Amino acid sequence: MGTALYEAGRTVHNKRIDGPFRRFKWAIMAITLTIYYATPWIRWDRGPYAPDQAVLVDLANRRFYMFDIEIWPHEFYFVAGLLIMAGIGLFLVTSAVGRAWCGYACPQTVWTDLFQHVDRFFDGDRNARARLDKAPWGAAKTTRRLAKWAVYLAIAFWTGGAWIMYFADAPTLTRDFWTGTADPIAYATVAVLTGTTFWLGGFMREQVCIYMCPWPRIQTAMLDEKSLIVTYKDWRGEQRGSLKKAAKNPGAYGDCIDCQLCVAVCPTGVDIREGQQIGCITCGLCIDACDRVMKETGRPRGLIDYATLEQCDAERAGAPARPAWKALLRPRVFVYFGVWAAIGAGLLFALGTRTHTDLTVAPDRNPPFMLMKDGSVRNAYTLRLRNMEARPREMVLALEGLPAGAVMWTDAVSLENAAKTQTVSVDANATKVLRAYVMLPPGTAGDDDGLPFTFRLTSRDEQRESDAQQTTFAQPTSTSPEDN
């Protein structure tokens, strides 16, 4: 018979426990789920020309709205900056308090926790669930399982449905969805997210954390002896023995009475007494369990606690216990925080100083210029005028840096009305594409590199916002003064 390459799967039934870390997990779960499900329904008045959904990824119009902030496609660097901040934030949290992200705020953790509470509601606590698993299938077990799975499915469907609300107006999309008139991609997205949430949160659970997710392996490589992690103080707990054994042999046994409660409450089934493992998500439930046992047996708390390996070695040698928060005061944490804060400050500065008027210029390349009958030279350009405000605005388009006699007209203005400035109306939250023609009179100097000049776009409202783009006016060298 061959050697098994993989451990057989086992169902983890974690026991309910109360304590500071369990209550903290309750709070994080309530906050994150409320934010996820409720955010698409928050309204935010941006005026008559913009959507009133507070957070909206408007793919159709290529906009991202978050309350008063509106991100356009050419401003994607804001999104990139936020993603970089999220990555560095994970490094910061890991360096400071280990895998706290996995233990409290990871979506897999939050939804698994939610499904485990559904398990307790229908099947009871740990021992009752284990007995029900081993019981033969009958009417009672089948009914209970179907009812529980129906709640799983409802939660999963609600999760998938909430996701699509971030990409369209939530009330409108909800009505279209239930009347069968929504886009097919909406139904497909909900179906995929419903299936994955149902399966990953309801059945895969800790296997996602241990086997599927790459982040635990990355985080593990970032930990060192100064990282604040959930730790079993074996020098204090060993040798393990029950209360009866400890009473018969004073001093022969440590504080651990081998009750297995730390294992029973672990959502991934890890025995923290065996040291750090990839299955430990640093949720702290084993600390709640152990502290309760220590209190009941009259022993000091902290046999399992948040501590660094360096602190544990010092305590083993007889040094007094240091407050856990002091482990956060180290260079790596400050470096990560400094980089994270600097990026955030840079994004806020860029957001606060950006204008709502934007201009891009693309000169025609084929042909680069047109030589007119009277010797004047004409260039053509494609302009994109962006009005990034939720109201229509009049804007002035002007030429700068060209010699006297230069004129401009657009596809909305005839040659007879050509001038160095043109007034253009741009709709709210819109980009207006114009063909602009610039002409220089005969005899204007030029060379092979062309004549540099600037298009400037200025709003005519009280803000007087302006954006300028430099480009080049192409000319045949035969029109230079030396050739005339």
JOVEN-V108313 format. One record per residue. N is the residue number from 1. RES is the residue in one letter. PHI is phi in radians with two decimals (* if undefined). PSI is psi as a letter, one per 20 degrees, with the letter a starting at -180 (* if undefined). D_FIRST is the distance of its C-alpha to the first C-alpha in whole Angstrom. Layout:
N:RES:PHI:PSI:D_FIRST + N:RES:PHI:PSI:D_FIRST
//
This chain:
1:M:*:p:0 + 2:G:-1.24:r:4 + 3:T:-1.40:p:7 + 4:A:-1.23:p:9 + 5:L:-1.58:i:12 + 6:Y:-2.29:q:15 + 7:E:-1.25:p:16 + 8:A:-1.12:q:16 + 9:G:-1.15:q:20 + 10:R:-2.42:q:22 + 11:T:-1.46:p:26 + 12:V:-1.72:o:28 + 13:H:-1.93:n:31 + 14:N:-1.49:q:34 + 15:K:-1.47:q:37 + 16:R:-1.24:p:40 + 17:I:-2.49:q:42 + 18:D:-2.07:q:46 + 19:G:2.90:r:47 + 20:P:-1.02:g:49 + 21:F:-1.29:h:46 + 22:R:-1.14:g:45 + 23:R:-1.19:h:48 + 24:F:-1.14:h:48 + 25:K:-1.12:h:45 + 26:W:-1.02:g:47 + 27:A:-1.10:g:50 + 28:I:-1.08:g:48 + 29:M:-1.09:g:46 + 30:A:-1.12:g:50 + 31:I:-1.16:g:51 + 32:T:-1.15:g:49 + 33:L:-1.18:h:48 + 34:T:-1.10:g:52 + 35:I:-1.07:g:53 + 36:Y:-1.13:g:50 + 37:Y:-1.38:h:51 + 38:A:-1.63:h:55 + 39:T:-0.96:g:56 + 40:P:-1.08:i:56 + 41:W:-1.65:i:59 + 42:I:-1.33:p:61 + 43:R:-1.70:q:64 + 44:W:-2.58:o:66 + 45:D:-1.33:o:70 + 46:R:-1.98:j:70 + 47:G:1.68:r:73 + 48:P:-1.32:i:74 + 49:Y:-1.87:j:72 + 50:A:-2.38:q:69 + 51:P:-1.13:q:66 + 52:D:-1.81:j:66 + 53:Q:-1.51:p:62 + 54:A:-1.06:g:62 + 55:V:-2.16:o:58 + 56:L:-2.60:p:58 + 57:V:-1.75:n:56 + 58:D:-1.52:n:58 + 59:L:-1.18:h:56 + 60:A:-1.07:g:59 + 61:N:-1.79:j:62 + 62:R:0.94:l:60 + 63:R:-2.35:q:61 + 64:F:-2.22:p:59 + 65:Y:-1.93:p:61 + 66:M:-2.45:n:60 + 67:F:0.97:d:63 + 68:D:-1.46:i:66 + 69:I:-1.67:p:64 + 70:E:-2.21:p:64 + 71:I:-1.87:p:62 + 72:W:-1.67:r:62 + 73:P:-1.00:h:60 + 74:H:-1.32:i:62 + 75:E:-1.86:k:61 + 76:F:-1.10:i:58 + 77:Y:-1.07:h:58 + 78:F:-1.14:g:58 + 79:V:-1.15:g:55 + 80:A:-1.04:g:53 + 81:G:-1.11:g:55 + 82:L:-1.14:h:53 + 83:L:-1.15:h:50 + 84:I:-1.12:g:50 + 85:M:-1.07:h:52 + 86:A:-1.11:g:49 + 87:G:-1.12:g:46 + 88:I:-1.17:h:48 + 89:G:-1.08:h:49 + 90:L:-1.14:g:45 + 91:F:-1.09:g:45 + 92:L:-1.09:g:48 + 93:V:-1.09:g:46 + 94:T:-1.10:g:43 + 95:S:-1.12:h:45 + 96:A:-1.47:g:47 + 97:V:-2.32:k:45 + 98:G:1.15:b:41 + 99:R:-1.54:l:39 + 100:A:-1.11:h:42 + 101:W:-1.03:g:42 + 102:C:-1.12:h:38 + 103:G:-1.33:h:39 + 104:Y:-2.23:g:42 + 105:A:-2.01:i:44 + 106:C:-1.08:p:41 + 107:P:-0.95:h:41 + 108:Q:-1.07:g:37 + 109:T:-1.15:g:38 + 110:V:-1.12:g:41 + 111:W:-1.26:h:40 + 112:T:-1.08:g:37 + 113:D:-1.03:g:39 + 114:L:-1.09:g:41 + 115:F:-1.16:h:38 + 116:Q:-1.15:h:37 + 117:H:-1.21:h:41 + 118:V:-1.11:g:41 + 119:D:-0.97:g:38 + 120:R:-1.13:h:40 + 121:F:-1.12:g:43 + 122:F:-1.55:h:41 + 123:D:-1.94:i:38 + 124:G:1.62:a:40 + 125:D:-1.40:a:38 + 126:R:-0.94:g:35 + 127:N:-1.14:h:34 + 128:A:-1.14:h:36 + 129:R:-1.18:h:34 + 130:A:-1.13:g:30 + 131:R:-1.14:h:32 + 132:L:-1.15:h:33 + 133:D:-1.05:h:29 + 134:K:-1.45:i:28 + 135:A:-1.22:q:31 + 136:P:-1.19:q:30 + 137:W:-1.25:p:32 + 138:G:-2.56:a:36 + 139:A:-1.09:g:39 + 140:A:-1.18:g:40 + 141:K:-1.16:g:36 + 142:T:-1.09:g:37 + 143:T:-1.09:g:40 + 144:R:-1.15:g:39 + 145:R:-1.12:g:36 + 146:L:-1.11:h:39 + 147:A:-1.13:g:41 + 148:K:-1.14:g:39 + 149:W:-1.15:h:38 + 150:A:-1.14:h:41 + 151:V:-1.19:g:42 + 152:Y:-0.91:g:40 + 153:L:-1.14:h:41 + 154:A:-1.12:g:44 + 155:I:-1.12:g:44 + 156:A:-1.11:g:42 + 157:F:-1.14:g:44 + 158:W:-1.11:h:47 + 159:T:-1.15:g:45 + 160:G:-1.13:h:45 + 161:G:-1.16:h:49 + 162:A:-1.15:h:50 + 163:W:-1.09:g:48 + 164:I:-1.21:i:50 + 165:M:-1.19:i:54 + 166:Y:-1.33:i:54 + 167:F:-1.96:j:54 + 168:A:-2.82:r:57 + 169:D:-1.03:p:60 + 170:A:-1.05:g:58 + 171:P:-1.06:g:61 + 172:T:-1.15:g:61 + 173:L:-1.15:h:57 + 174:T:-1.09:g:57 + 175:R:-1.10:g:59 + 176:D:-1.12:h:58 + 177:F:-1.09:g:55 + 178:W:-1.41:i:56 + 179:T:-1.66:i:58 + 180:G:1.40:j:56 + 181:T:-1.88:j:58 + 182:A:-1.26:r:56 + 183:D:-1.12:q:54 + 184:P:-0.97:h:51 + 185:I:-1.11:h:49 + 186:A:-1.16:g:50 + 187:Y:-1.15:h:48 + 188:A:-1.14:g:45 + 189:T:-1.12:g:45 + 190:V:-1.09:g:45 + 191:A:-1.10:g:42 + 192:V:-1.14:g:40 + 193:L:-1.21:h:41 + 194:T:-1.10:g:41 + 195:G:-1.13:g:37 + 196:T:-1.21:g:36 + 197:T:-1.13:g:38 + 198:F:-1.04:g:36 + 199:W:-1.41:g:33 + 200:L:-1.26:g:33 + 201:G:-1.43:h:35 + 202:G:-1.54:h:34 + 203:F:-2.25:g:30 + 204:M:-1.29:g:29 + 205:R:0.81:d:31 + 206:E:-1.12:h:29 + 207:Q:-1.16:h:27 + 208:V:-1.10:g:29 + 209:C:-1.18:h:31 + 210:I:-1.48:g:27 + 211:Y:-1.91:h:26 + 212:M:-1.61:h:28 + 213:C:-1.44:p:32 + 214:P:-1.40:i:32 + 215:W:-1.09:h:35 + 216:P:-1.00:h:33 + 217:R:-1.22:h:32 + 218:I:-1.19:g:36 + 219:Q:-1.11:g:37 + 220:T:-1.02:h:35 + 221:A:-1.20:i:36 + 222:M:-1.59:i:40 + 223:L:-1.49:q:40 + 224:D:-2.50:a:41 + 225:E:-1.21:i:42 + 226:K:-1.76:j:45 + 227:S:-1.39:p:44 + 228:L:-1.48:o:44 + 229:I:-2.38:r:41 + 230:V:-1.26:p:40 + 231:T:-2.35:p:39 + 232:Y:-1.63:p:38 + 233:K:-1.52:n:40 + 234:D:-1.12:h:38 + 235:W:-1.11:h:41 + 236:R:-1.70:h:43 + 237:G:-1.52:h:40 + 238:E:-1.53:q:38 + 239:Q:-1.42:q:38 + 240:R:-1.31:q:37 + 241:G:-2.96:q:38 + 242:S:-1.21:r:40 + 243:L:-1.09:h:43 + 244:K:-1.15:g:44 + 245:K:-1.13:g:42 + 246:A:-1.15:h:44 + 247:A:-1.19:h:47 + 248:K:-1.35:h:46 + 249:N:-2.26:m:46 + 250:P:-1.00:p:48 + 251:G:1.48:i:47 + 252:A:-1.54:i:44 + 253:Y:-2.16:q:42 + 254:G:-1.49:a:42 + 255:D:-1.35:h:43 + 256:C:-1.29:p:39 + 257:I:-1.66:j:39 + 258:D:1.01:l:35 + 259:C:-1.38:i:36 + 260:Q:1.20:j:34 + 261:L:-1.17:h:36 + 262:C:-1.10:h:36 + 263:V:-1.33:h:32 + 264:A:-1.13:h:33 + 265:V:-1.55:i:36 + 266:C:-1.21:p:34 + 267:P:-1.21:i:33 + 268:T:-1.94:j:30 + 269:G:1.31:k:29 + 270:V:-1.48:q:29 + 271:D:-1.72:o:30 + 272:I:-1.12:i:33 + 273:R:-1.23:i:33 + 274:E:-1.54:j:30 + 275:G:1.69:a:32 + 276:Q:-1.15:p:33 + 277:Q:-2.39:q:30 + 278:I:-1.18:i:29 + 279:G:-1.39:i:29 + 280:C:-1.36:p:33 + 281:I:-1.76:j:35 + 282:T:1.02:l:38 + 283:C:-1.49:i:40 + 284:G:1.47:j:41 + 285:L:-1.13:h:40 + 286:C:-1.16:h:38 + 287:I:-1.18:g:42 + 288:D:-1.01:g:44 + 289:A:-1.14:g:41 + 290:C:-1.19:g:42 + 291:D:-1.07:h:45 + 292:R:-1.15:g:46 + 293:V:-1.14:g:44 + 294:M:-1.07:h:46 + 295:K:-1.16:g:49 + 296:E:-1.18:h:48 + 297:T:-1.69:j:48 + 298:G:1.29:k:51 + 299:R:-1.98:q:49 + 300:P:-1.14:q:50 + 301:R:-1.20:r:48 + 302:G:1.70:j:46 + 303:L:-1.06:g:43 + 304:I:-1.99:p:41 + 305:D:-2.78:r:43 + 306:Y:-1.29:o:44 + 307:A:-2.78:r:45 + 308:T:-1.65:q:44 + 309:L:-1.11:h:42 + 310:E:-1.14:g:45 + 311:Q:-1.13:h:47 + 312:C:-1.11:g:44 + 313:D:-1.10:h:45 + 314:A:-1.16:g:48 + 315:E:-1.15:h:48 + 316:R:-1.04:h:46 + 317:A:-1.43:i:49 + 318:G:1.84:j:51 + 319:A:-1.29:q:53 + 320:P:-1.17:q:54 + 321:A:-1.15:p:52 + 322:R:-1.69:q:53 + 323:P:-1.02:p:53 + 324:A:-1.07:h:50 + 325:W:-1.13:h:53 + 326:K:-1.16:h:54 + 327:A:-1.20:i:50 + 328:L:-1.36:i:51 + 329:L:-1.54:m:54 + 330:R:-2.51:q:53 + 331:P:-0.96:g:53 + 332:R:-1.05:g:50 + 333:V:-1.10:g:51 + 334:F:-1.16:h:55 + 335:V:-1.14:g:54 + 336:Y:-1.04:g:52 + 337:F:-1.14:h:54 + 338:G:-1.10:g:57 + 339:V:-1.13:g:55 + 340:W:-1.07:g:54 + 341:A:-1.17:h:58 + 342:A:-1.14:g:59 + 343:I:-1.12:g:58 + 344:G:-1.08:g:59 + 345:A:-1.14:h:62 + 346:G:-1.10:g:62 + 347:L:-1.14:g:61 + 348:L:-1.12:h:64 + 349:F:-1.12:g:66 + 350:A:-1.10:h:66 + 351:L:-1.20:h:66 + 352:G:-1.33:h:69 + 353:T:-1.82:i:71 + 354:R:-1.24:q:70 + 355:T:-1.75:r:72 + 356:H:-1.78:j:72 + 357:T:-2.17:p:74 + 358:D:-2.47:q:72 + 359:L:-2.41:p:73 + 360:T:-2.19:q:71 + 361:V:-2.28:p:73 + 362:A:-2.28:o:72 + 363:P:-1.29:q:74 + 364:D:-1.14:q:75 + 365:R:-1.86:i:74 + 366:N:-2.48:o:75 + 367:P:-1.44:q:78 + 368:P:-1.26:h:78 + 369:F:-2.70:r:82 + 370:M:-2.15:p:85 + 371:L:-1.63:o:88 + 372:M:-1.45:r:91 + 373:K:-1.07:h:94 + 374:D:-1.49:j:96 + 375:G:1.62:i:94 + 376:S:-1.27:r:92 + 377:V:-2.13:p:88 + 378:R:-2.10:p:85 + 379:N:-2.04:q:82 + 380:A:-2.07:q:79 + 381:Y:-2.42:q:77 + 382:T:-1.81:o:74 + 383:L:-1.92:q:74 + 384:R:-2.08:o:72 + 385:L:-1.79:o:74 + 386:R:-1.85:p:71 + 387:N:-1.87:o:73 + 388:M:-1.67:k:70 + 389:E:-1.98:q:72 + 390:A:-1.49:l:72 + 391:R:-2.80:q:76 + 392:P:-1.13:q:78 + 393:R:-2.48:q:79 + 394:E:-1.50:p:82 + 395:M:-2.28:q:81 + 396:V:-1.86:p:84 + 397:L:-1.80:p:82 + 398:A:-2.33:q:84 + 399:L:-1.71:p:85 + 400:E:-2.35:p:85 + 401:G:1.63:j:86 + 402:L:-1.75:q:87 + 403:P:-1.18:r:91 + 404:A:-1.00:q:94 + 405:G:1.69:i:94 + 406:A:-1.22:p:90 + 407:V:-2.33:r:89 + 408:M:-2.46:q:86 + 409:W:-2.55:r:86 + 410:T:-2.13:r:83 + 411:D:-1.22:i:82 + 412:A:-1.76:i:83 + 413:V:-2.29:p:87 + 414:S:-1.34:r:89 + 415:L:-1.06:h:90 + 416:E:-1.08:h:94 + 417:N:-1.80:j:92 + 418:A:-1.14:q:91 + 419:A:-2.80:r:91 + 420:K:-1.34:i:89 + 421:T:-2.31:q:87 + 422:Q:-2.41:q:86 + 423:T:-1.74:p:85 + 424:V:-2.24:p:82 + 425:S:-1.73:p:81 + 426:V:-2.11:p:77 + 427:D:-1.12:r:75 + 428:A:-1.14:p:73 + 429:N:0.83:l:70 + 430:A:-2.42:q:70 + 431:T:-2.00:p:70 + 432:K:-1.83:p:73 + 433:V:-1.74:p:73 + 434:L:-2.22:q:76 + 435:R:-1.68:p:78 + 436:A:-1.98:p:80 + 437:Y:-2.07:p:83 + 438:V:-2.03:p:85 + 439:M:-2.27:p:88 + 440:L:-1.90:q:90 + 441:P:-1.24:r:93 + 442:P:-1.05:q:94 + 443:G:1.50:j:95 + 444:T:-1.32:p:92 + 445:A:-1.14:q:91 + 446:G:-2.78:r:87 + 447:D:-2.52:a:85 + 448:D:-1.11:h:82 + 449:D:-1.48:i:80 + 450:G:1.46:r:81 + 451:L:-1.93:o:83 + 452:P:-1.27:q:81 + 453:F:-2.72:r:82 + 454:T:-2.30:p:80 + 455:F:-1.60:p:80 + 456:R:-2.18:p:80 + 457:L:-2.00:p:79 + 458:T:-2.30:p:81 + 459:S:-1.30:q:81 + 460:R:-1.72:j:84 + 461:D:-1.64:a:83 + 462:E:-1.19:h:84 + 463:Q:-1.35:h:81 + 464:R:0.93:l:82 + 465:E:-1.27:q:78 + 466:S:-2.50:q:78 + 467:D:-2.47:q:76 + 468:A:-2.26:q:77 + 469:Q:-2.31:p:75 + 470:Q:-1.53:q:76 + 471:T:-2.56:a:76 + 472:T:-2.29:p:78 + 473:F:-1.71:o:81 + 474:A:-1.49:p:81 + 475:Q:-2.45:q:84 + 476:P:-1.29:p:86 + 477:T:-1.13:i:87 + 478:S:-1.17:i:90 + 479:T:-1.58:j:91 + 480:S:-1.23:q:92 + 481:P:-1.04:h:95 + 482:E:-1.10:h:96 + 483:D:-1.55:i:95 + 484:N:-1.86:*:98
//
